[in-house]
Amino acid sequence: MRAAFLGLLLLIAAPPSVLLAAEPSDTEAAALVSELLSQRPPEDLTLTGRLRVSNSKGTLSRLQVKYTVKLHPDRWEGTYEAGPAGAPPAERLTVVHFHDSPNQYLHWRAAKPTQPAAEPARLSGAQAAIPFAGSDFWLSDLGLEFLHWPKQRLARDKIRMRNHRLCHVLESTNPNPADKDYAQVVSWIDREFGGLIYAVAYDAAGRKVKVFELRSFTKNQATGMQMWNEKTDTKTYLELQPGPK
């Protein structure tokens, strides 16, 4: 499972080069995270699709989305563009990924939905805890920011089944969570393929904030993921397919 949906779902493509022992330690957790962060897309690519936000009463918004990957010798960049169908992108996010450095977030947002995106703002990981295109995905979610937090732990009793897959459960703790940021993210990493398939985010009071789940993939390429927002009782479905470059 090497070819995969990039960005937030890049981890599903991680090769099975890290197989943890039966009793994982914090050191092994750090090694797993380092391996996950070292993954790069095999080539430049473009995906297109839709971003749909809904609640119990129905669809609240529906936007077209384009995701592009650009490789560089020392980094790779994933860019999300979202806007109404047939109109210029109203919002754009570029996540610059480094193996051994924090992510960089370049965020553009148009003054009006039908206008092109404005000049970018450069954001840190903590500053990127804001919604992308009015969805339940934060900018930092799309950058897998929790993997850059210094405290990562794998416990021996945290190996569980999820979607009929045996997974390691990684607990990532935010050392200095802002008022609206996550305090902890618990993620399920497929033991065989090394991919992220499920995650739950909690606030500082231990309350569940969001739930992420991989929803579908075809021919070893993830095609959809969903985020539930427990506080707003909304969910966002992000679906992408290969498109023209």
Protein Blocks (a to p, Z undefined) as FASTA:
>chain_A
ZZccehjlmmmmpcckbccdfbdcfklmmmmmmmmmmpccfbdcddddddddddfkbcfb
dcdddddddddfkbccdddddddehiacfbdcdddddfkbccdddddddfbfkbccdddd
dddfklmmcceehiabdfklmnommmmpmbdcddfklccceehiacdddddddfbacfkl
cfbdcddddfklopafbdcdddfkopafbdcddfbdcehiafbdcdddfklopacddddd
dddZZ
